[in-house]
Amino acid sequence: MIANLALYFALHTLFAQTRLWSAGPLHLTLPALDTFRPVAAVLTVLALVLVFGLRWPMLRVLLVCAALGAVAAFAGLPVG
């Protein structure tokens, strides 16, 4: 369940659109690669480095990433 939610949020955060692919009983949600969000990817990599590389506390990482996301939005970068 946790892995499913992690994949769902990653897919819908890093890509603006997704497509449903079906083959019989198998249904997969795949990203539309042309809708990749580079700002979200940079924030994701930064959060991974801060959490796993530098062992920062989660609250500090959330505050830093939220502040950088706000700066990116005010700068006019496509964040969402």
N, C-alpha and C positions, 0 to 999 in steps of 0.2 A: 504494500500500500504506500509506504513512504517513497520507494523508488518510482512508483507510478506517478505520484504527485510531483516529485522532483523533475521527472521528464516532462510532464504536462506544463509546469510553470516555466521550465527552461525553453521549451518549444514555443510557447506563446509570449515569452518575454523577448527572446532573441530574433523572432520573426514576426512581421506584421500580419501575415496571412498563412494559413495552412490549407492543405488539400486532403481529402479523404480518399484512400486507396483501398479497394476491396478485391478480394479473390476468394470466392466461396464464403466460408465462415470467418475468414480472416479480414479484419478491418484495421487499417493503420492510418494514423494522422501523420502526414509528412509535411515538412516546411516548404513554403514557396521560396526557393533560394534567392530570388530577385528581391525579396522583401526583408533581407537581413538588416538588422539594426546595429550598426557599429558602436554607437555610444553605449548601448546596453551590454555589448560584448566586452568593451573596455572596463566598464564598471564590474562586470562579473569576474573578469580576470583579476582585477584589483582586489575584490573581496576575497577571492580564493587565496591570493598571496598574503593578504593581511591575516586571514583566519588560520591557514595551514602553514604558511611560511614564517610569519612573524608572531603567531599565536596571540593575536590581539583578542580582547573580549568582544563578544558579539554586539553588544550595545554600541561600543566605539566604532566598530565596522559599519553598523547600520547608520550611525550619525554621519560618518565620513562619506559614505556612498550617497546618502540622501542629500547632503550638502553639495557634493559634486554633480549629482543629477539636477539639482536646482540651478546651479551655475550653468550647466550645459543648456538647460531650458531657457534661462534668461539670455544666454548668448545666441539663441536662435538655432541651436543644433537640433536635429530631429531625434527626440527622445521617446516618442510614443506615437 
